[in-house]
């Protein structure tokens, strides 16, 4: 069961607000669902900023659920792949912050949650980049592919994505990528020089996380 890998996380892992995703939200008083919400820190931040008027979270980790219960308007314990939610055309935003790579079938999940979004609703997501040089280098040179308690090779990761596969997945399930960005830290000077000299063709080698906002295509429901 995927749940067992949550017991190896460091203290505070589930209580971090994903502030790097905040620029992807627009407007005020939005209804927001976060799948894999942890203790609800990101949703709490969005409510404090006035972006969210209603916060709903789904979380599989039992200890985090109890904390989130105090922080959110509603918390739904369980595995999203095994759940059907009592919401139809309801949410302005659904957050998938480092959750798709933990699922057995992320494509079906994206297709399912379309029904929970309003017609102009959006998904905001973060997804690890498997094309990162820190994974490719030991694989090519030493033949190593070592899973860890967290990070790009988290023991709980079942799926792996590049930028192109992310785009293909969302478009195949009825979404258009409005914006895709990536974490620019901790790029070293030599990474920036290499990126410049190669005409930015290999920028993804130094990216650990992609951040995106996807909107429903017209007629995709």
MARKOL-716055 format. One record per residue (C-alpha): residue in one letter; x, y, z. Coordinates in nm, 3 decimals, always signed. Each point is the difference from the previous one (the first is absolute). Layout:
<sites>
code_px_py_pz
a_X_Y_Z
...
</sites>
This chain:
<sites>
code_px_py_pz
x_+0.000_+0.000_+0.000
x_+0.125_+0.348_-0.089
x_-0.094_+0.127_+0.347
x_+0.300_-0.169_+0.164
x_+0.244_+0.239_-0.170
x_-0.150_+0.296_+0.185
x_+0.139_-0.128_+0.330
x_+0.357_+0.069_-0.116
x_-0.053_+0.371_-0.063
x_+0.192_+0.256_+0.201
x_-0.177_+0.203_+0.268
x_-0.179_+0.296_-0.154
x_-0.030_-0.163_-0.344
x_-0.379_+0.022_+0.000
x_-0.020_+0.346_+0.153
x_+0.176_+0.207_-0.266
x_-0.190_+0.264_-0.197
x_+0.082_-0.023_-0.371
x_+0.053_+0.372_-0.044
x_+0.165_-0.048_-0.338
x_-0.344_-0.084_-0.137
x_-0.172_+0.314_+0.128
x_+0.070_+0.209_-0.316
x_-0.211_-0.248_-0.200
x_-0.321_+0.106_+0.172
x_-0.211_+0.297_-0.108
x_-0.299_+0.173_+0.153
x_-0.156_-0.011_+0.344
x_-0.244_-0.217_+0.191
x_+0.054_-0.314_-0.201
x_-0.108_-0.353_+0.086
x_+0.315_-0.211_+0.007
x_+0.058_-0.373_+0.036
x_+0.345_-0.139_+0.072
x_+0.070_-0.368_-0.056
x_+0.277_-0.116_+0.230
x_-0.037_+0.310_+0.219
x_+0.215_-0.122_+0.290
x_-0.082_+0.211_+0.304
x_-0.167_+0.264_-0.217
x_+0.274_+0.262_+0.008
x_-0.032_+0.109_-0.364
x_-0.378_+0.030_+0.015
x_+0.029_+0.191_+0.327
x_+0.239_+0.247_-0.162
x_-0.237_+0.049_-0.294
x_-0.286_+0.071_+0.238
x_+0.207_+0.247_+0.202
x_+0.082_+0.184_-0.323
x_-0.368_+0.018_-0.092
x_+0.045_-0.218_-0.309
x_-0.205_-0.284_+0.148
x_-0.344_+0.031_+0.155
x_-0.047_-0.374_+0.042
x_+0.277_-0.256_+0.053
x_-0.046_-0.374_-0.045
x_+0.282_-0.251_+0.037
x_+0.053_-0.366_-0.070
x_+0.276_-0.180_+0.189
x_+0.101_-0.362_+0.050
x_+0.234_+0.048_+0.298
x_-0.203_-0.042_+0.319
x_+0.212_+0.226_+0.220
x_-0.014_+0.281_-0.256
x_-0.376_-0.038_-0.031
x_-0.046_+0.080_+0.368
x_+0.204_+0.321_-0.032
x_-0.173_+0.099_-0.324
x_-0.337_-0.046_+0.168
x_+0.081_+0.304_+0.212
x_+0.132_+0.207_-0.290
x_-0.245_-0.057_-0.286
x_-0.370_+0.039_-0.064
x_-0.020_-0.368_-0.088
x_+0.241_-0.294_-0.006
x_-0.074_-0.328_-0.178
x_+0.225_-0.288_+0.114
x_+0.092_-0.265_-0.254
x_+0.163_-0.093_-0.329
x_-0.131_+0.222_-0.279
x_+0.028_-0.286_-0.253
x_-0.258_-0.191_+0.203
x_-0.234_+0.291_+0.069
x_-0.292_+0.170_-0.172
x_-0.061_+0.349_+0.132
x_-0.342_+0.163_+0.056
x_+0.093_+0.304_-0.210
x_-0.104_+0.082_-0.355
x_+0.112_+0.315_-0.189
x_+0.095_+0.141_+0.338
x_+0.366_+0.098_+0.038
x_+0.185_+0.292_-0.155
x_+0.336_-0.167_+0.060
x_+0.126_-0.348_+0.076
x_+0.355_-0.031_+0.132
x_+0.217_-0.302_-0.084
x_+0.327_+0.081_+0.175
x_+0.235_-0.297_-0.044
x_-0.283_-0.252_-0.008
x_-0.030_-0.132_-0.359
x_+0.331_-0.188_+0.018
x_-0.132_-0.196_+0.300
x_-0.307_-0.133_-0.183
x_-0.046_-0.324_-0.187
x_-0.203_+0.175_-0.271
x_+0.048_+0.379_-0.003
x_-0.167_+0.026_-0.342
x_-0.328_-0.136_+0.134
x_+0.025_+0.226_+0.304
x_+0.033_+0.312_-0.217
x_-0.295_-0.114_-0.207
x_-0.208_-0.065_+0.310
x_+0.058_+0.333_+0.170
x_-0.119_+0.190_-0.308
x_-0.347_-0.063_+0.134
x_+0.080_+0.182_+0.324
x_+0.117_+0.316_-0.177
x_-0.211_+0.289_-0.120
x_+0.003_+0.050_-0.375
x_+0.271_+0.266_+0.035
x_+0.174_-0.197_+0.276
x_+0.371_-0.067_+0.013
x_+0.249_-0.249_+0.135
x_+0.317_+0.126_+0.167
x_+0.266_-0.267_+0.029
x_+0.363_-0.073_+0.075
x_+0.167_-0.309_-0.146
x_+0.359_-0.129_+0.036
x_+0.220_-0.004_-0.312
x_+0.154_-0.338_-0.079
x_+0.229_+0.157_-0.263
x_+0.213_+0.163_+0.271
x_+0.375_-0.054_-0.039
x_+0.032_-0.110_+0.365
x_-0.189_-0.316_-0.097
x_+0.146_-0.049_-0.347
x_+0.365_+0.030_+0.106
x_+0.011_-0.287_+0.254
x_-0.221_-0.212_-0.227
x_+0.235_+0.036_-0.298
x_+0.333_-0.010_+0.183
x_-0.065_-0.237_+0.292
x_-0.319_-0.175_-0.104
x_-0.169_+0.124_+0.317
x_-0.367_+0.081_+0.051
x_-0.037_+0.036_+0.376
x_-0.333_+0.072_+0.162
x_-0.001_+0.232_+0.301
x_-0.235_+0.112_+0.277
x_-0.077_+0.321_-0.190
x_+0.103_+0.192_-0.310
x_+0.003_-0.089_-0.368
x_+0.025_-0.373_+0.073
x_-0.239_-0.009_+0.292
x_-0.079_-0.362_+0.090
x_-0.369_+0.081_-0.046
x_+0.034_+0.114_-0.362
x_-0.178_-0.232_-0.242
x_+0.008_+0.221_-0.311
x_+0.270_+0.220_-0.155
x_-0.039_+0.298_-0.232
x_+0.189_+0.238_-0.226
x_-0.131_+0.335_-0.120
x_-0.136_-0.156_-0.320
x_-0.174_-0.285_+0.178
x_-0.164_+0.247_+0.240
x_-0.133_+0.202_-0.292
x_-0.123_-0.312_-0.181
x_-0.175_-0.134_+0.309
x_-0.199_+0.314_+0.073
x_-0.092_+0.062_-0.362
x_-0.112_-0.361_-0.044
x_-0.237_+0.040_+0.293
x_-0.163_+0.320_-0.125
x_+0.219_+0.279_+0.135
x_+0.207_+0.280_-0.150
x_+0.320_+0.104_+0.176
x_-0.034_+0.372_+0.066
x_+0.335_+0.027_+0.170
x_+0.293_-0.226_+0.079
x_+0.301_+0.108_+0.201
x_+0.272_-0.165_+0.203
x_+0.204_+0.053_+0.312
x_+0.306_+0.209_-0.080
x_+0.180_-0.084_+0.322
x_+0.257_-0.126_+0.071
x_+0.150_+0.062_-0.346
x_+0.376_+0.040_+0.025
x_+0.199_+0.241_-0.215
x_+0.133_-0.287_-0.213
x_-0.358_-0.111_-0.068
x_-0.098_+0.350_-0.112
x_+0.307_+0.023_-0.228
x_-0.071_-0.342_-0.154
x_-0.364_+0.096_-0.050
x_+0.100_+0.322_-0.175
x_+0.265_-0.160_-0.223
x_-0.240_-0.274_-0.114
x_-0.275_+0.245_-0.090
x_-0.225_-0.115_+0.287
x_-0.062_-0.333_-0.179
x_+0.091_-0.202_+0.307
x_-0.141_+0.217_+0.278
x_-0.208_-0.287_+0.131
x_+0.316_-0.183_+0.108
x_+0.025_+0.238_+0.295
x_-0.369_+0.004_+0.089
x_-0.124_-0.203_+0.296
x_-0.364_+0.117_+0.003
x_-0.244_+0.122_-0.263
x_-0.284_+0.231_+0.107
x_-0.305_+0.040_-0.219
x_-0.351_+0.135_-0.038
x_-0.240_-0.185_-0.228
x_-0.346_+0.109_-0.113
x_-0.284_-0.217_-0.125
x_-0.044_+0.004_-0.376
x_-0.342_+0.102_-0.123
x_-0.221_-0.301_-0.043
x_+0.236_-0.230_+0.189
x_-0.266_-0.097_+0.254
</sites>
